[in-house]
């Protein structure tokens, strides 16, 4: 990934901002309420969250309320179980959700993720602003190859949103 911006021509942009932050944006040809549903309804999340080339989602639990929790797990193509979880801090449906995100093996390296959905003329732009506890943690996450998986997941999300709006 380029140190300041990455746009692979897939409609997703990823920027490093601040000392320990990443901003990811992508637009969808659908209303914000529909994108919000695809992002937070377990039935739909199961279809897009795990990058198909890397594994399959095996667990999706969402208690979408302030103070509620979420948990996602996937079985990688190599057989490893990978889990993430967090707590919802703020919810303003269908415009904004703030939550924590913790990768199970690194409980002290959690992030805060703010997802905003802005609708204009039937197109919704989703922006994810991820704040890590340090630059080192952010750079470690990037080094895992997360950008490729994130792009694949967002492509899959676009397919789910397209199916819901079509």
C-alpha positions in Angstrom: 0.0 0.0 0.0 1.2 3.5 -0.8 2.0 5.4 2.4 -0.7 8.0 1.8 -3.3 6.6 -0.6 -4.3 3.4 -2.2 -7.0 3.1 -5.0 -6.7 -0.1 -7.0 -9.4 1.0 -9.4 -12.1 -1.0 -7.6 -14.0 1.9 -6.2 -12.4 1.6 -2.8 -9.9 4.1 -1.4 -7.7 3.6 1.6 -5.7 6.4 3.1 -3.3 6.6 6.1 -4.3 9.6 8.2 -2.9 10.9 11.4 -0.3 8.9 13.3 -2.4 5.7 13.8 -5.4 5.8 11.6 -6.8 4.4 8.3 -9.7 5.9 6.3 -11.5 3.5 3.9 -14.2 4.8 1.5 -16.4 3.1 -1.1 -19.7 4.1 -2.8 -22.7 2.0 -3.5 -25.6 2.6 -5.9 -28.2 2.2 -3.1 -29.9 4.2 -0.3 -28.1 4.4 3.0 -30.8 2.4 4.8 -30.1 -0.6 2.5 -26.3 -0.3 2.9 -26.8 -0.1 6.7 -29.0 -3.3 6.6 -26.3 -5.1 4.6 -23.7 -4.0 7.1 -25.5 -5.0 10.2 -28.0 -7.8 9.5 -26.3 -11.2 10.2 -28.0 -12.8 7.3 -26.3 -10.4 4.9 -23.0 -10.0 6.8 -22.4 -13.8 6.5 -22.4 -13.3 2.7 -19.8 -10.6 2.5 -17.5 -10.3 5.6 -15.1 -13.1 5.0 -13.0 -12.7 1.8 -14.0 -15.8 -0.3 -10.4 -16.4 -1.3 -9.3 -16.5 2.4 -12.0 -18.6 4.1 -15.6 -18.9 5.2 -17.5 -17.1 7.9 -18.5 -19.6 10.6 -19.9 -17.3 13.3 -21.8 -14.0 13.1 -23.4 -12.5 16.2 -24.7 -8.9 16.2 -26.5 -7.2 19.1 -26.9 -3.8 17.4 -27.5 -1.5 20.4 -25.3 0.9 22.3 -23.4 -1.4 24.7 -24.3 -4.4 22.6 -21.6 -6.6 21.2 -20.7 -8.3 17.9 -18.5 -11.3 17.1 -17.3 -12.6 13.7 -15.3 -15.7 13.1 -14.0 -17.3 9.9 -12.3 -20.6 9.1 -9.3 -19.8 6.8 -8.5 -22.0 3.8 -5.6 -23.3 5.9 -8.0 -24.4 8.6 -7.2 -21.7 11.2 -10.1 -20.1 13.2 -9.8 -16.3 13.1 -12.0 -14.2 15.4 -12.9 -10.6 15.9 -15.2 -9.0 18.4 -16.3 -5.6 19.7 -18.8 -3.4 21.4 -21.1 -0.8 19.9 -20.4 2.7 21.4 -22.7 4.9 19.3 -25.5 4.1 16.8 -27.4 6.6 14.6 -29.1 4.4 12.1 -28.7 4.5 9.1 -26.0 7.1 9.2 -23.3 6.3 11.7 -22.0 3.5 13.9 -19.0 3.6 16.3 -17.7 0.4 17.7 -14.6 -1.2 19.0 -12.8 -4.0 17.1 -10.5 -6.5 18.7 -8.6 -9.3 16.9 -8.7 -12.2 19.4 -4.9 -13.0 19.4 -4.1 -9.3 20.2 -6.7 -8.1 22.8 -4.5 -5.1 23.7 -4.3 -3.8 20.1 -8.0 -3.0 19.6 -9.2 -0.2 17.4 -12.2 2.1 17.3 -14.1 2.1 14.1 -16.5 4.8 13.0 -18.6 4.0 9.9 -20.5 6.8 8.3 -23.0 6.5 5.4 -23.8 9.6 3.4 -26.5 9.3 0.7 -26.7 11.7 -2.2 -28.9 11.2 -5.3 -29.4 7.4 -4.6 -25.7 6.7 -4.0 -24.3 6.0 -0.6 -20.7 6.6 0.3 -19.5 4.6 3.2 -16.4 5.8 5.1 -14.7 3.7 7.7 -12.4 5.6 10.0 -10.2 3.2 12.0 -8.1 4.5 15.0 -5.5 2.2 16.4 -3.8 2.5 19.8 -0.4 3.3 18.1 1.3 3.7 14.7 3.1 0.4 15.3 -0.3 -1.4 15.7 -1.7 0.2 12.6 1.4 -0.7 10.6 1.3 -4.3 11.9 -2.3 -4.6 10.7 -1.4 -3.3 7.3 1.6 -5.7 7.1 -0.8 -8.6 7.5 -2.2 -8.0 4.0 -5.5 -6.6 5.4 -5.9 -4.3 2.4 -6.4 -7.2 -0.1 -8.9 -8.9 2.2 -10.7 -5.7 2.9 -11.0 -4.9 -0.8 -12.4 -8.4 -1.5 -14.9 -8.1 1.4 -16.1 -4.7 0.2 -16.5 -6.0 -3.4 -18.6 -8.8 -1.9 -20.6 -6.2 0.2 -21.2 -4.4 -3.1 -22.7 -7.6 -4.6 -24.9 -8.1 -1.5 -26.1 -4.5 -1.7 -26.7 -4.8 -5.4 -28.8 -7.9 -4.8 -30.9 -6.2 -2.2 -31.5 -3.1 -4.3 -32.1 -5.0 -7.6 
